[in-house]
């Protein structure tokens, strides 16, 4: 893999003078907020690198394992490269008056001019930033529409774990399987999976980090095409106006297919809003830490909660249940994470037997499966 950064090889680093629309630079800096490390050990990782050439401005942010390059139009009077503090510049341009922001380098000081004012910012040497990994064009593995990819990530990420030890759970596992692409996450207590039919270029399996997922969700605002590339331990997402390159998570993702139940002993169908409201009410009397409540699935299904200090509560579960009579405990927070994905419609909650996972699906999104372990009573 070639680690040279061709963008910076032939650009004068002693000059820089551009004019850029305020709303464009704000959007570019907003996207960088997910990448830039606000508590960076190396000061350069709290800066963005601005590269101006041929009436284009490249805004580049690093954190050591990830780089985001966002490109926008501007008027370039003098091409060049500068680095400026990312958070400070973002706060400044958001508050600046006027329609345009002007940047000019004078003796290692960047002058930022806007409507009624001027700021003079110190710079850092841009060469101390890591080189951008060059991933070959033939390393493309799949293509998608922005909003489709955003939906997969937003729904599946609810199962991600935030644990520095179990790194393979700290993200989303993506694999090709039976001519489809599966997006999967788990924290060992629940599992979220979305099966898609987006265009596959080559077979693969990989784990992308939680930060990569959150950054992509923050960047995507229009429904353009996006391509994904993989080479060695790097993944690249390339779109019309940005490129995101990130290091993949090493390790082996668990065999998630083994926990998907094969038989069904009962199904509850319920309105999303009604079930959501029911759980919010009944959880008021549950433990403030665990949020454990108890579900009784029968002809008239109900849900109960107990609190040693304050008392107990009981409510009829909305919807219709058909199947084996059973009682089990649930963590309201885990169920609510699933229900909050939807504003309306019907959900199907399938019971598969004692100590087996509960499978939840929305009838309009049957390609998305959410699995949560019950608590044995």
C-alpha positions in Angstrom: 0.0 0.0 0.0 1.4 3.4 -1.0 1.3 5.8 2.0 2.4 8.9 0.1 0.0 11.8 0.0 0.0 13.1 -3.6 -2.2 16.1 -2.8 0.6 17.9 -1.0 3.7 17.1 -3.1 3.7 20.0 -5.5 1.8 22.8 -3.7 3.6 25.9 -2.3 3.5 25.8 1.5 4.5 29.4 1.9 1.4 31.0 0.5 -2.3 30.6 1.0 -5.1 33.0 0.1 -8.7 32.0 -0.6 -12.3 33.1 -0.4 -15.0 30.6 0.5 -18.7 30.7 1.2 -19.5 30.6 4.9 -22.1 27.9 4.7 -19.8 25.6 2.8 -16.9 25.9 5.2 -19.2 25.4 8.1 -20.5 22.2 6.7 -17.0 20.9 6.0 -15.9 21.7 9.6 -19.1 20.3 11.1 -18.3 16.9 9.5 -14.8 17.0 10.9 -16.1 17.3 14.5 -16.6 13.6 14.6 -13.0 12.9 13.6 -11.0 15.5 15.4 -9.8 14.4 18.9 -10.7 17.2 21.2 -8.3 15.8 23.9 -5.5 14.9 21.4 -2.2 13.9 22.8 -0.5 15.3 19.7 -1.5 18.9 19.1 -1.7 18.4 15.3 -4.6 16.0 15.7 -6.7 18.9 17.1 -6.1 20.8 13.8 -7.5 20.6 10.3 -5.3 20.8 7.2 -6.6 23.1 4.5 -5.2 22.6 1.0 -6.2 25.1 -1.7 -5.6 24.5 -5.4 -7.5 25.0 -8.7 -10.5 26.7 -7.0 -10.9 23.7 -4.7 -10.5 23.5 -0.9 -9.7 20.3 0.8 -10.4 20.1 4.5 -8.5 17.2 6.1 -8.8 15.9 9.7 -7.0 13.1 11.4 -7.1 11.2 14.7 -4.3 8.8 14.1 -6.5 5.9 13.0 -8.9 7.8 10.7 -8.7 10.6 8.1 -11.6 12.5 6.6 -11.0 14.6 3.5 -13.9 16.9 2.6 -13.7 18.9 -0.7 -15.6 22.1 -1.5 -15.5 24.9 -4.0 -13.7 28.2 -3.3 -11.9 31.1 -5.0 -8.1 30.5 -4.8 -5.9 33.5 -5.2 -2.8 31.8 -3.9 -2.6 28.0 -3.6 -1.1 26.6 -0.5 -1.4 24.5 2.7 -2.1 25.5 6.2 -3.3 23.9 9.5 -5.7 25.7 11.9 -7.3 24.6 15.2 -10.5 22.7 14.2 -12.8 23.4 17.1 -11.8 27.1 17.3 -12.2 27.7 13.6 -15.6 25.9 13.6 -16.9 28.1 16.5 -15.6 31.2 14.8 -17.1 30.7 11.3 -20.5 29.7 12.8 -20.6 33.1 14.6 -19.1 35.1 11.8 -21.2 37.6 9.9 -21.2 38.0 6.2 -21.6 35.5 3.4 -17.9 34.7 2.8 -14.8 33.9 4.9 -11.3 34.9 3.7 -8.1 33.0 4.7 -4.6 34.4 4.1 -1.2 33.2 5.3 1.2 36.0 6.4 4.5 35.0 8.1 3.2 31.7 9.6 0.0 33.5 10.8 -3.4 32.7 9.2 -5.6 35.7 9.0 -9.3 34.8 9.0 -11.4 37.7 7.7 -15.2 37.9 7.8 -17.9 40.6 7.6 -16.8 42.9 10.4 -13.8 41.2 11.9 -10.5 39.5 11.6 -8.8 36.7 13.6 -5.1 35.9 13.5 -4.4 32.2 14.2 -1.2 30.3 14.8 -0.5 27.3 12.6 1.4 24.0 13.0 3.6 22.3 10.5 1.3 20.2 8.4 4.1 17.6 7.5 3.7 16.1 11.0 0.3 14.7 10.0 0.3 11.0 9.0 0.4 10.3 5.2 -3.0 9.3 3.7 -3.2 5.6 2.8 -3.7 5.1 -0.9 -6.2 2.4 -1.6 -6.4 1.1 -5.1 -9.5 1.7 -7.2 -9.9 -2.0 -7.9 -10.3 -2.7 -4.1 -14.0 -1.6 -4.2 -16.2 -4.1 -2.4 -19.7 -2.6 -2.5 -21.7 0.4 -3.7 -24.8 2.0 -2.1 -27.0 5.0 -1.9 -26.2 7.4 1.0 -29.5 7.1 2.7 -29.6 3.3 2.4 -26.3 3.0 4.1 -27.3 5.5 6.7 -30.4 3.4 7.5 -28.3 0.3 7.9 -25.9 2.0 10.2 -28.5 3.8 12.3 -30.5 0.7 12.9 -27.7 -1.8 13.5 -25.5 0.5 15.7 -27.8 0.1 18.7 -26.2 -3.2 19.4 -22.6 -1.9 19.5 -20.6 -2.3 22.6 -18.3 0.4 24.1 -15.5 -1.6 25.6 -11.8 -1.2 25.0 -11.1 -4.8 25.9 -13.7 -6.6 23.7 -12.7 -4.6 20.6 -14.4 -6.9 18.1 -17.8 -5.8 19.6 -16.9 -2.1 19.3 -18.3 -1.6 15.9 -20.3 -3.2 13.1 -19.4 -6.5 11.4 -20.1 -6.5 7.6 -20.0 -9.6 5.5 -21.2 -11.0 2.2 -23.4 -14.1 2.7 -25.6 -15.9 0.2 -25.4 -13.0 -2.4 -26.4 -10.4 0.3 -24.6 -8.1 2.7 -25.2 -8.5 6.4 -24.6 -5.6 8.8 -24.3 -7.0 12.4 -23.6 -5.7 15.9 -23.7 -7.3 19.3 -22.8 -6.5 22.9 -23.4 -10.1 24.1 -26.8 -9.2 25.5 -28.4 -8.3 22.2 -27.8 -8.5 18.5 -28.9 -6.3 15.7 -28.7 -7.5 12.0 -29.7 -5.9 8.7 -29.7 -8.1 5.6 -29.3 -6.0 2.4 -29.2 -6.6 -1.3 -26.9 -3.7 -2.3 -24.5 -4.1 -5.1 -21.6 -6.4 -4.2 -18.3 -6.0 -6.1 -16.3 -8.6 -4.3 -16.7 -11.1 -1.3 -15.5 -9.8 2.1 -15.9 -9.7 5.8 -14.7 -7.0 8.2 -15.4 -5.0 11.3 -15.6 -1.2 11.2 -15.1 0.8 14.3 -17.8 2.6 16.3 -16.2 5.9 15.6 -16.2 5.2 11.8 -19.9 4.4 12.0 -20.8 7.5 14.0 -18.7 9.7 11.6 -20.4 8.4 8.5 -23.8 8.9 10.2 -22.8 12.5 10.9 -21.5 13.2 7.3 -24.4 11.8 5.3 -26.9 14.5 4.4 -27.7 13.9 0.7 -28.6 10.7 -1.2 -25.6 10.5 -3.4 -23.7 7.3 -4.4 -21.1 6.0 -2.1 -18.4 3.3 -2.7 -16.6 1.2 -0.2 -13.0 0.0 -0.6 -11.0 -2.4 1.5 -7.2 -3.0 1.3 -5.1 -4.6 4.0 -6.4 -3.3 7.4 -7.9 -0.1 5.9 -11.4 0.7 4.7 -12.3 3.7 2.5 -15.7 5.3 1.9 -15.7 7.5 -1.1 -18.4 9.9 -2.2 -18.7 13.0 -4.4 -17.4 15.5 -1.9 -15.6 13.4 0.8 -13.3 10.5 1.4 -13.2 8.7 4.8 -10.4 6.2 5.4 -10.2 4.3 8.7 -8.3 1.4 10.2 -10.4 -1.7 10.6 -10.9 -3.5 13.9 -8.8 -6.7 14.1 -10.1 -9.9 15.7 -12.8 -12.4 15.0 -16.5 -11.6 15.2 -18.5 -14.3 17.0 -20.7 -16.7 15.0 -23.9 -14.7 15.3 -26.0 -17.2 13.2 -25.8 -19.8 16.0 -28.0 -17.7 18.4 -30.8 -17.1 15.9 -33.7 -19.3 17.0 -35.1 -21.8 14.5 -38.5 -22.5 16.0 -41.3 -20.2 17.3 -43.5 -20.8 20.4 -45.4 -17.5 20.4 -45.8 -14.2 18.7 -47.0 -10.8 20.1 -48.0 -8.2 17.5 -48.3 -4.6 18.9 -48.4 -1.0 17.8 -45.0 0.7 18.1 -46.3 3.8 19.8 -48.6 2.0 22.2 -45.9 -0.5 23.3 -43.3 2.2 23.6 -45.6 4.3 25.9 -46.5 1.1 27.9 -42.9 0.3 28.6 -42.1 3.9 29.5 -44.9 3.9 32.1 -44.3 0.5 33.7 -40.5 1.2 33.9 -41.1 4.1 36.2 -41.5 1.7 39.1 -38.5 -0.6 38.0 -35.0 -0.3 39.4 -33.5 3.0 38.3 -30.3 1.2 37.3 -31.4 -2.1 35.7 -34.9 -1.2 34.4 -36.0 -4.8 34.7 -39.7 -5.5 34.2 -41.6 -8.8 33.8 -43.6 -9.9 30.7 -46.4 -12.4 30.9 -47.3 -13.7 27.5 -50.8 -15.2 27.4 -54.2 -14.5 25.8 -54.3 -11.2 27.8 -50.6 -10.4 27.9 -49.4 -8.1 30.7 -46.3 -6.5 32.0 -45.4 -5.9 35.7 -42.7 -4.1 37.7 -41.6 -4.1 41.3 -39.7 -1.7 43.4 -38.9 -2.6 47.0 -38.9 1.0 48.1 -42.1 2.2 46.3 -44.3 -0.7 45.3 -45.4 -2.4 42.1 -47.2 -1.8 38.9 -49.1 -3.8 36.3 -50.4 -3.0 32.8 -52.0 -4.9 29.9 -49.7 -5.2 27.0 -51.1 -3.6 23.9 -51.6 -5.9 20.9 -52.4 -9.6 20.2 -50.5 -12.6 21.5 -50.8 -16.2 20.2 -48.7 -19.0 21.5 -47.4 -20.7 24.7 -48.1 -19.0 28.1 -44.8 -17.9 29.5 -43.3 -15.3 32.0 -39.8 -13.8 31.7 -37.9 -10.6 32.6 -36.7 -8.0 30.2 -34.4 -5.0 30.3 -36.6 -2.0 29.3 -33.6 -0.1 28.0 -32.7 -2.8 25.5 -36.3 -3.1 24.2 -36.7 0.7 24.0 -33.6 1.0 21.9 -35.3 -1.1 19.3 -38.7 0.7 19.6 -37.2 4.2 19.3 -36.0 3.4 15.8 -39.7 3.7 14.6 -42.4 6.3 14.9 -45.3 4.1 13.9 -46.3 0.7 12.5 -46.5 -2.8 14.0 -43.8 -4.8 15.7 -43.6 -8.6 15.9 -42.1 -10.0 19.1 -41.4 -13.8 18.8 -40.9 -16.1 21.8 -38.8 -19.2 21.0 -38.7 -21.1 24.3 -37.2 -21.0 27.8 -33.8 -19.2 28.0 -33.8 -18.6 24.2 -33.5 -15.2 22.6 -36.5 -13.0 21.9 -36.6 -11.9 18.3 -38.1 -8.5 17.4 -39.0 -7.1 14.0 -40.9 -4.3 12.5 -43.4 -5.4 9.8 -42.2 -2.7 7.4 -38.5 -3.6 7.9 -38.5 -7.4 8.0 -34.9 -7.4 6.7 -33.9 -5.9 10.1 -33.8 -8.4 13.1 -33.2 -7.4 16.7 -32.5 -10.2 19.2 -32.5 -9.7 23.0 -31.9 -12.3 25.7 -34.7 -12.7 28.3 -34.1 -12.8 32.0 -35.2 -16.1 33.5 -37.8 -15.7 36.3 
